Amino acid sequence: MSDVRLETVIDQLRGNLKGAGIALPESEIQSIAERGYLKSVLAFERATKDIPMDLVPDYLSAWECPEEDEVEGESGGPAFPLTAEAGPRSPAPAASDFRPADPGRADLLQMPIHQVAPHIRSLELSPRELVEASMRRIEERDPLINAFQLVLVDEARKEAGRAEEEIRRGRYRGPLHGIPVAVKDILDVAGTPTTAGSIIFSDRIAKADATAVARLRKAGAVIVGKTRMSEFAYSPGSNNDHYGPTRNPRDLDRDTGGSSSGSAAAVADGMVFAALGTDTGGSIRIPASFCGLSGLKPTYGRLSLHGGMSLAWSLDHLGPLGRDVSDVAYLLGMLSGYDPLDARSRRQPEADSGAWARRPEGVKGLRVGVLGDDGSGRSLASEDVLSAWRAGLGALRDAGAVLVEIDLPELQSLRTLNATILAIEAATLHLSTLRDRLADYGDFPRLRLLAGWAYGPTDFVRAQQGYQVVRHRCDEIFDKVDLLSTPTMSSEAPSLGTPARLSFTSPFNLLGWPAMSVPCGLGASGLPLGLQLVGRPWEEATVLLAARAVEAGLSPR
């Protein structure tokens, strides 16, 4: 029966491609089937067979909006501040007051922002010297790692000089002022190409900065370059037929994870202090886990995606990758805020002004759900992953959190629904280029995008109806817990260029809940592993609070 149904799906794919004007040889259609890209279509049919046909689809659900006086400003702000706050302006020193960084201090580039920022503010460290150290590191290491699509040498030096002059005049903007950072090459940086990992858009020059890039600049950050990614962000690995894979700084034979591959590798290797990524099915949290970083996918709509190329409009999220929780928290606050230029942006509840960092009782009494049944019928992860995850949970328990065993078999349906909506939206977005430039796609994204045409004309609405049912079931877990925890990934980083599994990441893109990966130990091969924390919409402060407790509890004393 399954073989018969598969043939029906293949026939549907043929017909839909023809109707869309996409000419595809039969060998390509058979390759799509042989690689298993149509399994998600069959899984989707099984997942929605009992969903009522007259159910209101989820995209018609109303978002709960706070009262007008509880809405954040449109410019973003440090709602989740670092340990080192901006404070009053510094007195204007002489140029000689800046003491150059020691080029031999490799550890400087491995420090978190909140440890480096006070040295810039107090004039012990020059932004120019810091950027030069970053450039030297990129020149030395990037030929091995392949983290950067584009290095903005001249522009970064100019920005560093401007930052130094501002600080000298007492115009210190905050902890990002003069700090080298990078952005994923899916976000526009004015005057540079935004390739999204493809040769199709290699000559597309951005006319203006993406909103997130503009907010980085407003905070004084120095953008040193744009980072590699899997083509069009449509892979959870760093595989890219045009620009090559990105090597994991912890083991050059292992993958960084995708699709924010270069952003994670650049931070993990000490080329920059933080970077921006995007996340449609796990593309921030996967590389964060594999590279030993903290990475956050905020609530859907908290951070603007204006000026960034989409993969799937209803699933895309923007977020930061950093060395520790404090850095991620500051970047989140600085990037947050309503943006009228992005239809997905939401007016947001006022953040809790850093209560995550100052709450006297910490996580005491916080109910953390420990995932049991995930609906897959398999073990959650390898034994070394489970052991590290339990160690992270133990740190939460030791800090006063209450661990609550909780089953969430709905995750299996969410995985299927996420894959369906992603495939249909991505196929729609790429229709014109699939028609005109099919041969210019790499093999992996080309076949995945074409497989999206195997869905039927009612499947998008059916997926939204199914999501309506599953979302309400999932919302009920917050009657029992304040947070949910899972392993971020089910294993260590795979071999170079190998896509990872999305078992624990993709469900929370569909739900839109904030989800963060924080390091929790090492696997059998000595590679980093991550613990995922998931919270209610708009409650990033709680996620950060728990992540900080894991970080503190596992840090060497």
PEBELHU-V515775 format. One record per backbone hydrogen bond with DSSP energy under -1.0 kcal/mol. NH is the residue of the N-H (numbers start at 1). CO is the residue of the C=O. If there is no record, write none. Layout:
nh={NH:NH}
co={CO:CO}
This chain:
nh={5:6:7:8:9:10:11:12:13:14:15:16:17:18:19:20:21:22:29:30:31:32:33:34:35:36:37:39:42:43:44:45:46:47:48:51:55:58:60:61:70:71:72:77:79:97:98:99:105:106:108:110:111:115:116:117:119:120:121:122:123:124:125:130:131:132:133:134:135:136:137:138:139:140:141:142:144:145:146:149:150:152:153:156:157:158:159:160:161:162:163:164:165:166:167:168:169:170:171:177:178:179:181:182:183:185:186:187:188:191:192:194:196:198:202:204:206:210:211:214:215:216:217:218:219:220:221:222:224:226:227:228:232:233:234:244:247:248:251:254:255:256:258:260:261:262:264:265:266:267:268:269:270:271:272:273:275:276:277:279:286:288:289:290:291:293:294:295:296:297:300:302:308:309:315:316:319:321:322:328:329:330:331:332:333:334:335:336:337:342:345:346:350:354:355:357:358:359:362:364:365:366:368:369:370:371:372:382:386:387:388:389:390:391:392:393:394:395:396:397:398:399:400:401:402:404:406:408:411:412:414:415:416:417:418:419:420:421:422:423:424:425:426:427:428:429:430:431:434:435:436:437:440:441:446:447:448:449:450:451:453:454:459:462:463:464:465:466:467:468:469:470:471:472:473:474:475:477:478:479:480:481:482:483:484:485:486:488:496:498:506:508:509:510:511:515:516:517:518:520:523:526:529:531:532:533:534:535:539:543:544:545:546:547:548:549:550:551:552:553:554}
co={1:2:3:4:5:6:7:8:9:10:11:12:13:14:15:16:18:17:25:26:27:28:29:30:31:33:32:36:38:39:40:41:42:43:44:48:52:464:57:58:67:68:348:333:77:94:95:123:102:104:105:107:108:112:112:113:116:116:117:118:120:119:119:126:127:128:129:130:131:132:133:134:135:136:137:138:141:141:142:226:226:224:151:152:153:154:155:156:157:158:159:160:161:162:163:164:165:167:166:174:220:176:222:274:225:227:184:184:307:206:189:204:185:195:199:201:192:188:306:210:211:212:213:214:215:217:216:179:181:150:183:147:196:230:231:240:145:254:248:251:494:246:236:283:259:228:260:261:262:263:264:265:267:266:266:180:321:182:319:317:282:284:285:286:287:288:322:517:320:515:512:299:305:186:312:312:277:275:294:324:325:326:327:328:329:330:331:332:302:339:342:301:70:79:352:354:354:355:359:361:400:363:402:483:404:485:406:490:382:383:384:385:386:387:388:389:390:391:392:393:394:395:397:396:366:368:370:373:408:409:410:411:412:413:414:415:416:417:418:419:420:421:422:423:424:425:426:428:430:431:432:433:437:438:442:443:444:445:446:447:450:451:456:458:459:460:461:462:463:464:465:466:467:468:469:470:471:474:475:476:477:477:367:367:534:369:532:530:253:495:502:505:506:506:507:297:533:295:531:529:527:523:521:518:486:516:484:514:536:539:540:541:542:543:544:545:546:547:548:549:550}
